[in-house]
Amino acid sequence: MIGIGSRSWLAAAALLAIGSNARADAIDGDWCYAAQNLNIQGPQIRTPAGTQAQGNYSRHAFEYVVPVNEAGAGTTVAMQLLGEETMSLTRSPATSPSAPEVWKRCRPIS
């Protein structure tokens, strides 16, 4: 039999576990937009052209400069997490006055 003190401790532990999962959203992972995809893992990115590069990482944002061997070299690309499944991507200087791209998490095809 579990005493009242033990129940309180178990309830507190359960709430902490639920809270941890609620904050699990991060920009890390695979992202897709039209026929393009990229992958972010901490400060590492695999760009849509397939180049491995370093960037400025925070849990909900990522920024990098397009490498010299890719189209748009020198352009700054900034990404901001909008929700667990979407992020916005902007290029600076903008190549056109269009709205930011809205990227989605890639889904494995089963």
C-alpha positions in Angstrom: 0.0 0.0 0.0 1.3 3.4 -0.9 1.1 6.2 1.7 -0.1 9.7 1.1 3.5 11.1 1.0 4.4 8.5 -1.6 1.3 9.4 -3.7 2.3 13.0 -3.7 5.8 12.2 -4.8 4.5 10.0 -7.6 2.1 12.7 -8.7 4.9 15.3 -8.7 7.1 13.0 -10.8 4.3 12.4 -13.3 3.7 16.1 -13.7 7.5 16.7 -14.3 7.5 13.9 -16.9 4.5 15.4 -18.7 6.0 18.9 -18.5 9.3 17.6 -20.1 7.4 16.1 -23.0 5.5 19.4 -23.6 8.8 21.2 -24.0 10.2 18.6 -26.4 9.7 20.9 -29.4 13.0 21.9 -31.0 14.1 22.9 -34.4 16.4 19.8 -34.7 15.4 17.2 -37.3 14.4 16.8 -40.9 12.5 19.6 -42.7 10.9 19.6 -46.1 9.6 22.3 -48.5 8.5 21.3 -52.0 11.3 19.0 -53.4 13.9 20.4 -50.9 14.9 19.0 -47.5 17.4 19.9 -44.8 18.5 18.5 -41.5 19.4 20.3 -38.3 21.3 18.7 -35.4 22.4 21.3 -32.9 24.8 23.6 -34.6 25.2 21.2 -37.6 23.1 21.5 -40.8 22.8 19.5 -44.0 21.7 22.2 -46.4 19.1 21.6 -49.1 22.1 21.2 -51.6 23.5 18.4 -49.3 26.5 20.3 -47.8 27.4 19.8 -44.2 27.8 23.2 -42.5 27.9 25.0 -39.1 25.3 27.6 -38.0 24.0 29.5 -35.0 21.7 27.2 -33.1 19.1 27.9 -30.4 16.4 25.5 -29.5 13.7 27.3 -31.6 15.9 29.0 -34.3 18.8 28.4 -36.6 20.8 30.6 -38.9 23.6 29.9 -41.3 25.4 31.4 -44.3 25.0 29.5 -47.6 28.4 27.9 -48.3 30.5 29.0 -51.3 29.9 25.9 -53.3 26.1 26.4 -53.4 23.8 28.7 -55.3 23.1 31.8 -53.3 26.5 31.6 -51.6 27.0 34.3 -48.9 23.2 34.6 -48.3 22.1 34.3 -44.7 19.3 31.8 -44.1 17.3 32.2 -40.9 14.8 29.7 -39.6 12.3 30.1 -36.8 10.2 27.3 -35.3 6.5 28.2 -35.5 5.2 25.0 -33.9 6.4 21.4 -33.5 5.6 20.7 -37.2 6.4 24.0 -39.0 9.1 26.6 -39.3 9.6 29.7 -41.4 12.7 30.2 -43.5 13.9 33.6 -44.8 16.9 34.5 -46.9 18.8 37.8 -46.4 19.3 39.7 -48.6 16.0 38.5 -50.0 16.2 37.2 -53.5 12.7 38.5 -54.1 10.1 40.3 -52.1 8.2 37.1 -51.4 6.8 35.8 -48.1 8.9 33.5 -45.9 8.9 29.8 -46.8 6.9 27.6 -44.4 8.7 24.3 -44.1 7.2 21.2 -42.5 8.7 18.2 -40.8 9.5 15.5 -43.2 7.5 12.3 -42.9 8.9 8.9 -43.6 7.2 7.0 -46.4 6.0 3.6 -45.2 
